[in-house]
Amino acid sequence: MESMVERFVRYTSINTRSNEESTTIPSTQTQVDFATNVLVPDLKAIGLDEVIYNRENGFVIGTLNANTDEKAPAIGFIAHMDTADYNAENIKPRIVENYDGSDICLNEEHQIYTRRADLIYGREVCEVSVKDQYYNMYDIIKDNMECVNVAKAAMEKAGITPICDPIRGGTDGSKISFMGIPTPNIFTGVENLHGRHEFACIDDMKKAVEIIVNIVNIEK
């Protein structure tokens, strides 16, 4: 079976760039193609049932049936498939083994590097435009802490000390929480999200997978 890392590298090489000026859902046809030609077959291949692509909202949905007769609450795991507004054509993902914190050469011929400072701090100069788009999910989750407590227990079981910070913007969890389904965020192993210096740590990604499995197995 394909490993998590192999699947991730395959996915990241596929163009799923979003378009904030688009009026369609999803915002680009490449996301539709990825959903119907890649995600749907992959979810079926790993054993999920009722796998569908909803053309009205661009969601791919699959069900993993319970393996117990005991009554237990349903759990949903949500991720989005679009990538930020940067070049997404001819992407060739690289794994930097045993990264030592030094600059990473991306193209020796043209002397293109990802600098250590970029990975830590991102760009030195930025322009900020603020608009009211997301709300603080804590306003909803504070009265529905079971999902947070389960996630914390799953992290502790994986040997991680949870850090719980109420956050406001940049997350689908905020909008979904205000629609009536408390949806806290858990880490995925990705840093510098939605930027040109975004990267993922494989060890952290594996821990994230372990935590998802723990969440399913935590006794309610």
C-alpha positions in Angstrom: 0.0 0.0 0.0 1.2 3.5 -0.8 2.7 5.2 2.3 1.5 8.6 3.7 4.7 10.3 2.4 4.4 8.8 -1.1 0.7 9.9 -1.3 1.6 13.4 -0.1 4.3 13.8 -2.6 2.0 12.6 -5.4 -0.7 15.0 -4.3 1.6 18.0 -4.0 2.8 17.5 -7.6 -0.8 18.1 -8.9 -2.0 21.6 -9.7 -4.9 22.5 -7.4 -4.2 26.2 -7.3 -7.2 28.4 -6.2 -8.4 31.6 -7.9 -9.8 34.2 -5.6 -11.4 36.1 -8.5 -13.3 33.0 -9.7 -17.1 32.8 -9.2 -17.3 29.0 -9.4 -17.1 26.3 -6.7 -14.4 25.1 -6.5 -12.6 28.2 -7.9 -10.7 26.2 -10.5 -11.3 23.2 -12.8 -8.0 21.6 -11.7 -9.6 21.1 -8.2 -12.6 19.4 -9.8 -10.3 17.2 -11.8 -8.3 16.4 -8.6 -11.4 15.6 -6.7 -13.0 13.3 -9.3 -10.0 11.7 -10.8 -7.7 11.3 -7.8 -9.4 11.7 -4.4 -12.6 9.7 -5.2 -10.7 6.7 -6.5 -8.1 6.9 -3.7 -10.7 7.0 -1.0 -12.5 4.0 -2.5 -9.2 2.1 -2.8 -8.4 2.5 1.0 -11.8 1.1 1.9 -14.1 4.0 2.4 -17.8 3.7 1.6 -20.3 6.1 0.1 -17.6 8.1 -1.6 -19.1 10.9 -3.6 -18.2 14.2 -5.2 -20.8 16.9 -4.5 -20.9 19.1 -7.6 -22.8 21.8 -5.8 -20.2 22.6 -3.2 -17.0 20.8 -4.4 -16.8 18.5 -1.5 -15.5 14.9 -1.6 -17.1 12.9 1.1 -16.5 9.3 2.3 -17.7 7.2 5.2 -15.7 4.8 7.4 -18.2 2.5 9.0 -17.9 1.6 12.7 -16.3 -1.7 13.6 -18.2 -2.0 16.9 -21.9 -2.4 17.9 -21.5 0.1 20.7 -23.1 3.5 20.3 -20.5 6.1 19.6 -20.6 9.7 18.2 -19.7 10.3 14.6 -16.4 12.1 13.9 -15.6 14.2 10.8 -12.1 15.0 9.5 -12.0 17.9 7.1 -9.2 19.1 4.8 -9.2 21.4 1.8 -7.6 20.5 -1.5 -6.8 24.0 -2.9 -3.3 25.5 -2.7 -2.4 29.2 -2.4 -2.0 31.6 -5.2 1.4 30.6 -6.4 2.7 28.8 -9.4 1.3 25.2 -9.3 2.5 23.9 -12.7 5.3 21.4 -13.1 5.9 21.1 -9.4 8.6 18.6 -8.4 8.3 18.0 -4.6 11.6 17.3 -2.8 12.3 15.6 0.5 15.3 17.1 2.3 16.6 14.2 4.5 18.0 15.0 7.9 17.6 18.7 7.4 20.4 20.5 9.3 18.9 24.0 9.3 21.1 25.4 6.4 19.9 27.1 3.2 18.3 24.7 0.7 19.4 24.9 -3.0 16.4 24.6 -5.2 18.2 25.2 -8.5 22.0 25.2 -8.7 22.2 26.4 -12.2 20.2 29.6 -11.5 21.4 29.8 -7.9 17.9 29.7 -6.4 17.8 29.0 -2.7 15.3 28.8 0.1 17.0 30.6 2.9 16.9 29.5 6.5 15.5 32.9 7.5 12.7 32.5 5.0 11.7 29.2 6.6 11.7 30.8 10.1 10.3 34.2 9.5 8.9 34.3 6.0 9.2 37.4 3.9 10.7 40.4 5.6 8.2 42.9 4.1 4.5 42.5 3.6 1.3 44.5 3.0 -1.7 43.8 5.1 -5.3 44.3 4.2 -7.8 43.5 7.0 -11.5 42.6 6.4 -14.1 40.9 8.5 -14.2 37.3 7.2 -13.8 34.8 10.0 -14.9 34.9 13.6 -13.3 33.5 16.8 -14.4 29.8 16.9 -13.9 29.9 20.7 -17.2 31.7 21.1 -18.8 28.4 19.9 -16.4 25.8 21.1 -16.2 27.0 24.7 -19.7 25.5 25.2 -18.8 22.3 23.3 -15.4 21.3 24.7 -15.8 17.6 24.2 -14.1 17.7 20.7 -11.2 19.7 22.2 -10.8 17.4 25.1 -10.7 14.3 22.8 -8.1 16.0 20.7 -6.0 16.8 23.7 -6.2 13.3 25.0 -5.2 11.9 21.6 -2.2 14.2 21.6 -1.1 13.2 25.1 -1.5 9.5 24.1 1.0 10.3 21.2 3.4 11.9 23.7 2.7 15.5 22.7 1.9 18.3 25.2 -1.2 20.1 23.8 -1.1 23.9 23.3 -4.6 25.2 23.0 -4.9 28.8 21.6 -8.3 30.3 20.5 -7.8 31.5 16.9 -9.8 33.6 14.6 -9.1 33.7 11.0 -7.8 31.6 8.1 -9.6 28.4 9.0 -12.6 26.5 7.7 -13.1 25.4 11.3 -14.3 28.8 12.2 -17.0 29.0 9.6 -18.1 25.4 10.3 -18.3 26.0 14.0 -20.6 28.9 13.5 -22.7 26.7 11.3 -23.4 24.4 14.3 -20.6 21.8 14.1 -17.8 22.6 16.6 -14.6 22.2 14.5 -11.3 22.8 16.3 -8.0 22.7 14.3 -5.3 20.1 14.8 -1.8 20.3 13.3 -0.8 18.6 10.1 2.9 19.1 10.1 2.8 22.1 7.7 4.6 25.4 8.4 4.4 28.8 6.8 0.9 28.0 5.5 -0.3 29.4 2.2 3.0 31.2 1.5 5.9 30.8 -0.9 8.0 29.2 1.9 5.5 26.7 3.0 6.9 23.3 3.9 6.0 20.1 5.8 8.0 18.1 8.3 7.5 14.4 7.6 8.0 13.4 11.3 5.3 15.9 12.3 3.0 14.6 9.6 3.4 11.1 10.9 2.5 12.3 14.4 -0.6 14.0 13.0 -1.7 10.7 11.4 -1.1 9.0 14.8 -3.3 11.6 16.5 -6.1 11.1 14.0 -6.1 7.4 14.8 -6.0 8.1 18.5 -9.0 10.4 18.2 -11.0 7.6 16.6 -10.0 5.2 19.4 -10.5 7.6 22.4 -13.3 6.3 24.6 -16.1 8.9 24.8 
